[in-house]
Amino acid sequence: MYHHHQPSIPSVTPNHQHHHPMANHLLEITVVGCNKLKDTEWIARQDPYVCLEYGSSRNRTRVCTDGGKNPTFQEKFMYNVVEGLRELNINVWNSNTISRDDFIGSGKVHLGKVLSQGYD
């Protein structure tokens, strides 16, 4: 027996409130992984994790156990776009259970393209 269902069309309500143009824009960052990290371990494989900073917002990925020099994360984070802030700071650490975590490296991601074109 065949039933024809009318497809449901989502309703979209444009936001006409007058406030800052970037106020409700969201920035979605996916931490895919790292390549060729410095190795901080002598014996075991290192257990890296990534810390993200965008303005006053800070996030970190889970620890990639035995991730070594090429860990993968595939973790997604959302930020509110801050007007004029065009860089994301990244720090990579090795998780240690006994001593303090070892700093592996850092970098910056320039957001100019994603802010102007919508993705990068």
BAPA-166573 format. One record per atom (N, C-alpha, C, O): residue number from 1; residue in one letter; atom name; z, y, x. Coordinates in pm, 1 decimal, decimal comma. Example, Ala and Ser with C-alpha at 12.3 -4.5 7.8 and 13.67 -1.06 7.14 Angstrom:
<atoms>
n  res  atom  up  north  east
1  A  N  780,0  -569,0  1319,0 .
1  A  CA  780,0  -450,0  1230,0 .
1  A  C  780,0  -330,0  1320,0 .
1  A  O  846,5  -331,9  1423,6 .
2  S  N  708,0  -225,0  1285,0 .
2  S  CA  714,0  -106,0  1367,0 .
2  S  C  787,0  3,0  1290,0 .
2  S  O  803,9  113,8  1340,9 .
</atoms>
This chain:
<atoms>
n  res  atom  up  north  east
1  M  N  0,0  -118,3  85,1 .
1  M  CA  0,0  0,0  0,0 .
1  M  C  0,0  123,3  88,7 .
1  M  O  70,3  125,6  189,7 .
2  Y  N  -75,9  224,5  54,3 .
2  Y  CA  -92,8  341,2  139,8 .
2  Y  C  -40,8  464,7  68,6 .
2  Y  O  -77,6  491,4  -45,8 .
3  H  N  42,5  538,0  134,8 .
3  H  CA  92,4  664,8  80,4 .
3  H  C  45,3  778,5  169,3 .
3  H  O  56,3  770,2  291,6 .
4  H  N  -6,3  882,8  110,2 .
4  H  CA  -47,4  999,8  187,6 .
4  H  C  67,0  1100,4  187,3 .
4  H  O  109,1  1146,9  81,4 .
5  H  N  117,2  1133,9  306,5 .
5  H  CA  225,0  1231,3  319,6 .
5  H  C  169,2  1360,2  376,7 .
5  H  O  96,3  1359,8  475,9 .
6  Q  N  204,2  1468,8  313,5 .
6  Q  CA  166,1  1599,9  365,5 .
6  Q  C  246,6  1625,6  493,4 .
6  Q  O  369,0  1613,1  491,4 .
7  P  N  180,3  1661,4  605,0 .
7  P  CA  257,2  1687,9  726,5 .
7  P  C  348,1  1809,5  707,4 .
7  P  O  307,9  1909,4  647,8 .
8  S  N  469,3  1799,8  758,0 .
8  S  CA  559,8  1913,0  745,6 .
8  S  C  525,8  2016,2  852,3 .
8  S  O  505,5  1982,1  968,8 .
9  I  N  519,9  2139,6  812,3 .
9  I  CA  484,9  2248,0  903,7 .
9  I  C  612,2  2324,8  935,0 .
9  I  O  677,5  2377,0  844,7 .
10  P  N  648,1  2331,8  1064,2 .
10  P  CA  771,3  2403,7  1096,8 .
10  P  C  757,8  2551,8  1065,3 .
10  P  O  653,6  2612,3  1090,7 .
11  S  N  862,7  2609,2  1010,1 .
11  S  CA  858,4  2752,2  982,4 .
11  S  C  905,7  2827,6  1105,0 .
11  S  O  1003,1  2788,0  1169,0 .
12  V  N  838,3  2934,8  1137,7 .
12  V  CA  871,4  3016,1  1253,9 .
12  V  C  908,6  3154,6  1205,4 .
12  V  O  832,7  3218,6  1132,6 .
13  T  N  1023,7  3199,6  1245,4 .
13  T  CA  1066,7  3333,2  1208,6 .
13  T  C  1068,7  3420,2  1332,9 .
13  T  O  1155,2  3402,1  1418,6 .
14  P  N  976,1  3514,0  1345,3 .
14  P  CA  979,3  3598,9  1463,7 .
14  P  C  1104,8  3684,5  1465,1 .
14  P  O  1156,2  3724,3  1360,5 .
15  N  N  1152,5  3711,5  1584,0 .
15  N  CA  1273,8  3789,9  1599,2 .
15  N  C  1236,5  3936,7  1616,7 .
15  N  O  1178,1  3974,7  1718,1 .
16  H  N  1270,4  4019,1  1517,7 .
16  H  CA  1231,6  4160,4  1523,3 .
16  H  C  1343,5  4252,5  1566,2 .
16  H  O  1329,5  4374,6  1559,6 .
17  Q  N  1455,1  4195,2  1610,4 .
17  Q  CA  1564,8  4280,9  1653,9 .
17  Q  C  1523,2  4357,4  1778,9 .
17  Q  O  1456,1  4304,2  1867,3 .
18  H  N  1564,7  4483,3  1783,8 .
18  H  CA  1528,2  4565,5  1898,3 .
18  H  C  1639,3  4561,9  2000,5 .
18  H  O  1743,8  4624,4  1982,8 .
19  H  N  1616,0  4487,8  2108,3 .
19  H  CA  1707,9  4490,7  2221,1 .
19  H  C  1629,4  4458,7  2346,4 .
19  H  O  1506,4  4457,3  2343,9 .
20  H  N  1697,7  4433,6  2454,1 .
20  H  CA  1633,7  4414,9  2583,5 .
20  H  C  1521,1  4312,4  2576,6 .
20  H  O  1540,9  4206,0  2518,1 .
21  P  N  1403,2  4339,8  2634,0 .
21  P  CA  1288,5  4250,1  2618,9 .
21  P  C  1312,2  4108,7  2673,7 .
21  P  O  1255,2  4012,8  2621,5 .
22  M  N  1395,6  4094,0  2778,3 .
22  M  CA  1416,8  3962,4  2837,6 .
22  M  C  1541,0  3893,7  2780,4 .
22  M  O  1576,0  3784,3  2824,8 .
23  A  N  1607,7  3954,9  2683,6 .
23  A  CA  1741,8  3911,3  2643,8 .
23  A  C  1748,3  3764,4  2603,2 .
23  A  O  1843,8  3695,4  2639,0 .
24  N  N  1649,5  3715,3  2529,4 .
24  N  CA  1659,2  3578,6  2479,5 .
24  N  C  1567,5  3481,7  2553,4 .
24  N  O  1546,1  3369,6  2507,1 .
25  H  N  1513,8  3523,0  2666,7 .
25  H  CA  1425,7  3433,6  2740,5 .
25  H  C  1508,3  3333,0  2819,1 .
25  H  O  1607,2  3368,3  2883,3 .
26  L  N  1465,7  3206,1  2813,0 .
26  L  CA  1535,8  3100,6  2884,7 .
26  L  C  1452,2  3054,1  3002,8 .
26  L  O  1329,6  3045,5  2995,5 .
27  L  N  1520,9  3024,9  3110,4 .
27  L  CA  1458,2  2972,5  3230,6 .
27  L  C  1501,4  2827,3  3242,2 .
27  L  O  1620,8  2798,2  3249,5 .
28  E  N  1404,4  2735,8  3243,9 .
28  E  CA  1435,4  2592,6  3255,4 .
28  E  C  1398,9  2547,4  3396,2 .
28  E  O  1283,8  2559,4  3438,2 .
29  I  N  1496,9  2495,7  3468,4 .
29  I  CA  1475,6  2449,6  3605,5 .
29  I  C  1496,2  2299,0  3609,1 .
29  I  O  1599,0  2249,2  3563,1 .
30  T  N  1398,9  2225,9  3663,6 .
30  T  CA  1415,9  2082,7  3684,6 .
30  T  C  1428,2  2056,1  3834,4 .
30  T  O  1337,5  2086,9  3911,7 .
31  V  N  1541,1  1998,7  3873,9 .
31  V  CA  1559,6  1958,5  4013,5 .
31  V  C  1500,4  1818,5  4025,7 .
31  V  O  1557,6  1720,6  3977,6 .
32  V  N  1383,6  1811,0  4091,6 .
32  V  CA  1312,0  1684,2  4102,4 .
32  V  C  1371,7  1599,4  4214,3 .
32  V  O  1408,4  1484,0  4192,5 .
33  G  N  1381,1  1656,6  4333,6 .
33  G  CA  1434,6  1580,9  4446,6 .
33  G  C  1418,8  1661,1  4574,6 .
33  G  O  1378,2  1777,2  4572,1 .
34  C  N  1451,5  1597,7  4686,2 .
34  C  CA  1441,6  1662,0  4817,5 .
34  C  C  1360,1  1573,2  4910,7 .
34  C  O  1356,6  1451,1  4895,2 .
35  N  N  1294,9  1636,4  5007,4 .
35  N  CA  1218,3  1563,1  5107,7 .
35  N  C  1266,0  1599,0  5247,4 .
35  N  O  1291,3  1715,8  5277,1 .
36  K  N  1278,2  1498,8  5332,6 .
36  K  CA  1304,6  1517,9  5475,6 .
36  K  C  1427,5  1604,2  5502,0 .
36  K  O  1422,9  1696,5  5583,2 .
37  L  N  1536,4  1574,0  5433,6 .
37  L  CA  1660,1  1646,6  5458,2 .
37  L  C  1714,2  1613,6  5596,9 .
37  L  O  1685,9  1507,9  5653,3 .
38  K  N  1792,0  1706,1  5649,5 .
38  K  CA  1868,2  1677,8  5770,2 .
38  K  C  1968,9  1568,0  5735,9 .
38  K  O  2026,0  1568,5  5626,9 .
39  D  N  1991,1  1473,9  5828,2 .
39  D  CA  2085,3  1365,2  5803,1 .
39  D  C  2219,8  1399,7  5865,4 .
39  D  O  2228,5  1422,0  5986,1 .
40  T  N  2325,1  1404,4  5783,4 .
40  T  CA  2458,2  1441,6  5832,9 .
40  T  C  2545,6  1319,7  5860,0 .
40  T  O  2658,5  1334,0  5907,0 .
41  E  N  2495,1  1200,8  5831,2 .
41  E  CA  2575,4  1079,6  5846,9 .
41  E  C  2536,9  1006,0  5975,0 .
41  E  O  2419,4  999,4  6011,3 .
42  W  N  2637,4  950,9  6042,5 .
42  W  CA  2611,6  870,4  6161,8 .
42  W  C  2592,0  724,1  6125,3 .
42  W  O  2507,7  655,6  6183,2 .
43  I  N  2670,2  676,5  6029,0 .
43  I  CA  2671,3  532,0  6002,5 .
43  I  C  2602,1  500,7  5869,1 .
43  I  O  2499,3  433,1  5866,1 .
44  A  N  2659,7  550,7  5759,2 .
44  A  CA  2606,1  519,1  5626,1 .
44  A  C  2494,2  616,9  5590,1 .
44  A  O  2468,3  713,1  5662,4 .
45  R  N  2428,8  590,4  5477,6 .
45  R  CA  2331,7  686,6  5425,4 .
45  R  C  2406,6  796,9  5352,8 .
45  R  O  2506,1  771,3  5285,1 .
46  Q  N  2358,3  920,2  5367,2 .
46  Q  CA  2428,5  1031,9  5302,9 .
46  Q  C  2405,6  1032,0  5151,9 .
46  Q  O  2308,8  975,1  5101,4 .
47  D  N  2498,7  1098,4  5081,1 .
47  D  CA  2498,5  1104,0  4934,7 .
47  D  C  2479,4  1249,4  4891,9 .
47  D  O  2577,8  1318,3  4864,7 .
48  P  N  2354,6  1297,9  4885,2 .
48  P  CA  2331,8  1440,7  4861,9 .
48  P  C  2347,8  1481,5  4715,5 .
48  P  O  2333,6  1400,6  4623,9 .
49  Y  N  2377,9  1609,6  4697,4 .
49  Y  CA  2370,0  1673,4  4566,5 .
49  Y  C  2322,2  1816,4  4588,5 .
49  Y  O  2330,7  1870,5  4698,7 .
50  V  N  2271,2  1876,7  4479,9 .
50  V  CA  2210,0  2009,5  4488,1 .
50  V  C  2290,1  2106,9  4402,0 .
50  V  O  2324,7  2076,5  4287,9 .
51  C  N  2318,9  2224,3  4458,2 .
51  C  CA  2384,7  2332,4  4384,8 .
51  C  C  2283,3  2444,1  4360,4 .
51  C  O  2210,5  2484,3  4451,1 .
52  L  N  2279,9  2493,3  4236,5 .
52  L  CA  2187,8  2600,9  4198,5 .
52  L  C  2267,9  2724,8  4162,7 .
52  L  O  2372,0  2715,6  4097,6 .
53  E  N  2219,3  2840,2  4205,1 .
53  E  CA  2281,2  2967,2  4168,3 .
53  E  C  2172,9  3060,8  4117,9 .
53  E  O  2074,0  3086,8  4186,3 .
54  Y  N  2193,6  3110,8  3996,6 .
54  Y  CA  2103,5  3211,8  3940,8 .
54  Y  C  2192,9  3319,2  3880,5 .
54  Y  O  2251,7  3299,3  3774,2 .
55  G  N  2202,9  3432,4  3948,2 .
55  G  CA  2295,3  3536,4  3904,6 .
55  G  C  2436,8  3483,7  3913,3 .
55  G  O  2478,3  3433,5  4017,7 .
56  S  N  2511,6  3494,7  3803,9 .
56  S  CA  2649,9  3446,8  3802,7 .
56  S  C  2658,5  3301,5  3756,1 .
56  S  O  2767,8  3245,3  3750,1 .
57  S  N  2544,1  3239,7  3722,9 .
57  S  CA  2543,6  3100,9  3674,6 .
57  S  C  2531,4  3003,6  3790,4 .
57  S  O  2445,0  3018,1  3876,9 .
58  R  N  2619,0  2904,5  3790,7 .
58  R  CA  2615,3  2800,7  3894,0 .
58  R  C  2613,2  2663,3  3828,3 .
58  R  O  2685,8  2637,3  3732,3 .
59  N  N  2529,1  2576,9  3881,6 .
59  N  CA  2522,8  2438,7  3834,9 .
59  N  C  2508,5  2347,1  3954,6 .
59  N  O  2470,7  2390,7  4063,3 .
60  R  N  2538,9  2220,1  3934,2 .
60  R  CA  2513,3  2122,3  4039,9 .
60  R  C  2465,7  1991,7  3978,1 .
60  R  O  2501,9  1957,0  3865,7 .
61  T  N  2384,3  1921,0  4053,7 .
61  T  CA  2334,7  1791,2  4008,5 .
61  T  C  2443,3  1686,9  4031,5 .
61  T  O  2545,3  1714,5  4094,7 .
62  R  N  2420,2  1569,1  3980,3 .
62  R  CA  2505,1  1456,0  4015,2 .
62  R  C  2477,5  1421,1  4161,8 .
62  R  O  2379,2  1467,2  4219,9 .
63  V  N  2562,9  1341,4  4219,1 .
63  V  CA  2543,5  1293,2  4356,3 .
63  V  C  2442,6  1178,8  4354,5 .
63  V  O  2454,0  1086,4  4274,0 .
64  C  N  2343,9  1185,4  4443,6 .
64  C  CA  2246,7  1075,5  4456,5 .
64  C  C  2301,1  980,3  4563,2 .
64  C  O  2277,3  999,5  4682,4 .
65  T  N  2374,2  878,0  4519,5 .
65  T  CA  2440,4  785,2  4611,4 .
65  T  C  2337,1  713,0  4698,0 .
65  T  O  2239,1  658,3  4647,4 .
66  D  N  2360,5  713,9  4827,9 .
66  D  CA  2268,5  655,3  4926,4 .
66  D  C  2130,3  720,3  4921,4 .
66  D  O  2030,3  658,1  4957,3 .
67  G  N  2125,7  845,3  4876,9 .
67  G  CA  1996,4  914,8  4865,7 .
67  G  C  1931,6  944,2  4998,8 .
67  G  O  1810,0  962,0  5007,2 .
68  G  N  2014,0  949,5  5105,0 .
68  G  CA  1959,3  969,8  5238,3 .
68  G  C  1887,0  1102,6  5253,3 .
68  G  O  1936,1  1207,0  5210,4 .
69  K  N  1768,4  1096,7  5315,4 .
69  K  CA  1692,1  1218,8  5342,8 .
69  K  C  1598,3  1256,6  5227,9 .
69  K  O  1548,1  1369,0  5223,6 .
70  N  N  1574,3  1163,5  5134,8 .
70  N  CA  1477,0  1187,2  5027,0 .
70  N  C  1535,6  1152,8  4889,4 .
70  N  O  1483,7  1064,7  4820,8 .
71  P  N  1642,9  1221,2  4848,6 .
71  P  CA  1704,4  1187,0  4719,3 .
71  P  C  1619,7  1235,1  4601,5 .
71  P  O  1543,6  1331,0  4614,1 .
72  T  N  1633,4  1168,7  4488,4 .
72  T  CA  1569,3  1214,3  4365,0 .
72  T  C  1677,3  1240,1  4260,2 .
72  T  O  1778,4  1170,2  4255,0 .
73  F  N  1654,0  1341,9  4176,8 .
73  F  CA  1753,6  1382,4  4077,8 .
73  F  C  1698,0  1385,7  3935,3 .
73  F  O  1757,3  1327,4  3844,6 .
74  Q  N  1584,9  1453,2  3915,0 .
74  Q  CA  1524,8  1468,9  3781,3 .
74  Q  C  1627,2  1521,2  3681,7 .
74  Q  O  1643,6  1464,8  3573,5 .
75  E  N  1695,9  1628,5  3718,0 .
75  E  CA  1794,0  1689,6  3627,9 .
75  E  C  1747,4  1827,9  3587,2 .
75  E  O  1690,0  1902,5  3666,4 .
76  K  N  1774,0  1860,4  3460,0 .
76  K  CA  1724,3  1984,9  3401,5 .
76  K  C  1840,6  2079,4  3372,5 .
76  K  O  1945,8  2037,3  3324,3 .
77  F  N  1820,3  2207,8  3402,6 .
77  F  CA  1922,1  2309,6  3377,4 .
77  F  C  1857,4  2428,7  3307,9 .
77  F  O  1741,3  2460,6  3333,3 .
78  M  N  1932,7  2494,0  3220,4 .
78  M  CA  1883,4  2610,7  3146,8 .
78  M  C  1962,9  2734,5  3184,9 .
78  M  O  2085,3  2730,0  3197,4 .
79  Y  N  1892,5  2844,0  3202,9 .
79  Y  CA  1956,2  2972,1  3234,8 .
79  Y  C  1897,8  3079,9  3145,4 .
79  Y  O  1781,2  3072,4  3106,5 .
80  N  N  1978,1  3180,0  3112,7 .
80  N  CA  1924,8  3299,5  3049,6 .
80  N  C  1859,1  3383,8  3157,7 .
80  N  O  1916,5  3406,0  3264,3 .
81  V  N  1737,8  3430,6  3128,9 .
81  V  CA  1666,3  3513,0  3226,5 .
81  V  C  1740,2  3645,3  3243,9 .
81  V  O  1774,5  3712,3  3146,5 .
82  V  N  1763,8  3681,1  3369,2 .
82  V  CA  1828,3  3807,6  3401,9 .
82  V  C  1718,8  3904,0  3448,9 .
82  V  O  1646,1  3875,5  3544,1 .
83  E  N  1708,6  4016,5  3381,6 .
83  E  CA  1607,0  4116,6  3413,8 .
83  E  C  1616,2  4156,7  3561,5 .
83  E  O  1722,5  4195,6  3609,7 .
84  G  N  1503,7  4146,6  3631,9 .
84  G  CA  1498,7  4190,5  3770,8 .
84  G  C  1545,7  4086,9  3871,8 .
84  G  O  1531,8  4108,2  3992,2 .
85  L  N  1601,2  3975,0  3825,6 .
85  L  CA  1648,0  3871,4  3918,7 .
85  L  C  1537,8  3767,7  3934,4 .
85  L  O  1509,5  3691,7  3841,7 .
86  R  N  1476,3  3764,8  4050,9 .
86  R  CA  1355,5  3684,9  4070,8 .
86  R  C  1372,8  3575,2  4176,5 .
86  R  O  1274,5  3526,9  4232,8 .
87  E  N  1497,4  3536,2  4203,0 .
87  E  CA  1522,6  3430,6  4300,4 .
87  E  C  1630,7  3335,7  4251,8 .
87  E  O  1727,6  3375,9  4187,3 .
88  L  N  1611,8  3210,0  4284,1 .
88  L  CA  1710,1  3106,6  4256,3 .
88  L  C  1759,6  3055,2  4391,3 .
88  L  O  1678,8  3014,3  4474,6 .
89  N  N  1890,3  3056,6  4414,3 .
89  N  CA  1946,9  3006,5  4539,8 .
89  N  C  1980,4  2858,8  4526,0 .
89  N  O  2033,6  2814,8  4424,1 .
90  I  N  1948,2  2783,1  4630,6 .
90  I  CA  1970,4  2639,1  4630,4 .
90  I  C  2047,1  2599,9  4755,6 .
90  I  O  2011,2  2640,0  4866,2 .
91  N  N  2152,6  2521,5  4738,1 .
91  N  CA  2226,2  2463,8  4850,4 .
91  N  C  2232,2  2313,5  4830,7 .
91  N  O  2252,2  2265,0  4719,3 .
92  V  N  2214,5  2239,8  4940,7 .
92  V  CA  2221,4  2093,8  4935,1 .
92  V  C  2340,5  2049,1  5019,6 .
92  V  O  2357,7  2091,9  5133,7 .
93  W  N  2421,5  1962,6  4960,8 .
93  W  CA  2543,8  1914,9  5024,6 .
93  W  C  2545,4  1763,2  5028,3 .
93  W  O  2482,8  1696,5  4945,9 .
94  N  N  2618,7  1709,6  5126,3 .
94  N  CA  2645,1  1566,5  5131,5 .
94  N  C  2786,8  1542,5  5082,2 .
94  N  O  2882,2  1599,8  5134,9 .
95  S  N  2800,3  1457,7  4981,3 .
95  S  CA  2930,7  1429,8  4922,2 .
95  S  C  3009,9  1334,1  5011,4 .
95  S  O  2962,6  1226,3  5047,5 .
96  N  N  3130,9  1376,3  5045,8 .
96  N  CA  3221,2  1291,4  5124,3 .
96  N  C  3345,1  1261,7  5041,7 .
96  N  O  3399,9  1350,7  4976,7 .
97  T  N  3389,3  1136,2  5044,1 .
97  T  CA  3507,3  1101,7  4965,2 .
97  T  C  3635,3  1143,8  5036,5 .
97  T  O  3731,6  1184,5  4971,6 .
98  I  N  3637,5  1134,5  5169,2 .
98  I  CA  3761,6  1161,4  5242,8 .
98  I  C  3766,2  1305,3  5293,8 .
98  I  O  3858,3  1379,9  5260,4 .
99  S  N  3667,7  1344,7  5374,3 .
99  S  CA  3667,0  1480,2  5429,6 .
99  S  C  3591,9  1574,7  5336,4 .
99  S  O  3539,8  1532,4  5233,2 .
100  R  N  3586,4  1703,3  5373,3 .
100  R  CA  3513,8  1799,3  5289,3 .
100  R  C  3363,3  1772,0  5296,7 .
100  R  O  3314,0  1717,2  5395,3 .
101  D  N  3290,9  1810,9  5191,0 .
101  D  CA  3146,4  1784,6  5184,7 .
101  D  C  3073,2  1857,0  5297,5 .
101  D  O  3109,6  1968,5  5335,0 .
102  D  N  2969,5  1792,3  5351,1 .
102  D  CA  2890,6  1850,3  5459,8 .
102  D  C  2775,0  1930,7  5403,8 .
102  D  O  2706,0  1887,0  5311,7 .
103  F  N  2754,7  2048,9  5460,6 .
103  F  CA  2642,2  2133,5  5423,3 .
103  F  C  2516,5  2077,2  5488,0 .
103  F  O  2513,1  2057,5  5609,5 .
104  I  N  2412,6  2050,9  5408,0 .
104  I  CA  2287,0  1997,8  5461,2 .
104  I  C  2185,9  2109,8  5482,2 .
104  I  O  2121,4  2116,5  5586,8 .
105  G  N  2171,6  2197,9  5383,4 .
105  G  CA  2074,8  2305,6  5398,1 .
105  G  C  2068,1  2391,2  5274,0 .
105  G  O  2130,6  2361,2  5172,3 .
106  S  N  1990,9  2499,1  5283,5 .
106  S  CA  1977,7  2590,2  5169,9 .
106  S  C  1837,9  2648,5  5167,0 .
106  S  O  1761,0  2636,3  5262,4 .
107  G  N  1807,1  2711,7  5055,7 .
107  G  CA  1677,7  2776,8  5041,7 .
107  G  C  1676,5  2862,9  4917,4 .
107  G  O  1772,6  2865,4  4840,6 .
108  K  N  1566,8  2933,2  4898,8 .
108  K  CA  1549,0  3017,6  4781,5 .
108  K  C  1418,1  2979,5  4713,8 .
108  K  O  1319,2  2948,2  4780,2 .
109  V  N  1418,8  2982,6  4581,0 .
109  V  CA  1295,8  2961,6  4505,2 .
109  V  C  1259,4  3094,8  4441,4 .
109  V  O  1338,5  3152,3  4366,7 .
110  H  N  1139,0  3143,8  4471,1 .
110  H  CA  1093,6  3270,6  4413,8 .
110  H  C  1039,3  3245,8  4273,3 .
110  H  O  957,0  3156,7  4252,3 .
111  L  N  1085,8  3325,1  4178,3 .
111  L  CA  1055,7  3301,1  4037,1 .
111  L  C  946,5  3392,4  3982,9 .
111  L  O  922,1  3394,1  3862,3 .
112  G  N  880,4  3468,3  4069,7 .
112  G  CA  778,1  3562,0  4024,5 .
112  G  C  672,3  3496,9  3937,0 .
112  G  O  637,4  3549,5  3831,3 .
113  K  N  620,5  3380,7  3981,7 .
113  K  CA  512,4  3316,0  3907,0 .
113  K  C  560,4  3265,1  3771,8 .
113  K  O  492,3  3282,9  3670,8 .
114  V  N  678,4  3201,3  3769,6 .
114  V  CA  727,2  3148,2  3641,1 .
114  V  C  759,1  3260,5  3544,1 .
114  V  O  740,6  3244,7  3423,5 .
115  L  N  807,2  3374,6  3594,9 .
115  L  CA  839,5  3485,7  3505,6 .
115  L  C  714,0  3556,0  3453,8 .
115  L  O  713,9  3608,9  3342,6 .
116  S  N  606,4  3556,5  3534,6 .
116  S  CA  484,2  3624,3  3490,0 .
116  S  C  390,6  3531,0  3413,5 .
116  S  O  323,3  3574,7  3320,2 .
117  Q  N  385,3  3401,9  3451,9 .
117  Q  CA  289,0  3309,7  3389,4 .
117  Q  C  354,7  3207,0  3297,1 .
117  Q  O  285,5  3136,2  3223,9 .
118  G  N  486,6  3198,6  3300,1 .
118  G  CA  553,3  3106,4  3208,7 .
118  G  C  589,3  2972,2  3267,6 .
118  G  O  666,7  2897,7  3207,5 .
119  Y  N  534,7  2938,8  3384,9 .
119  Y  CA  569,2  2810,5  3448,0 .
119  Y  C  531,2  2817,7  3594,3 .
119  Y  O  454,3  2904,4  3636,0 .
120  D  N  586,4  2725,1  3672,0 .
120  D  CA  549,8  2713,7  3813,4 .
120  D  C  579,8  2570,0  3856,2 .
120  D  O  557,7  2534,1  3971,8 .
</atoms>
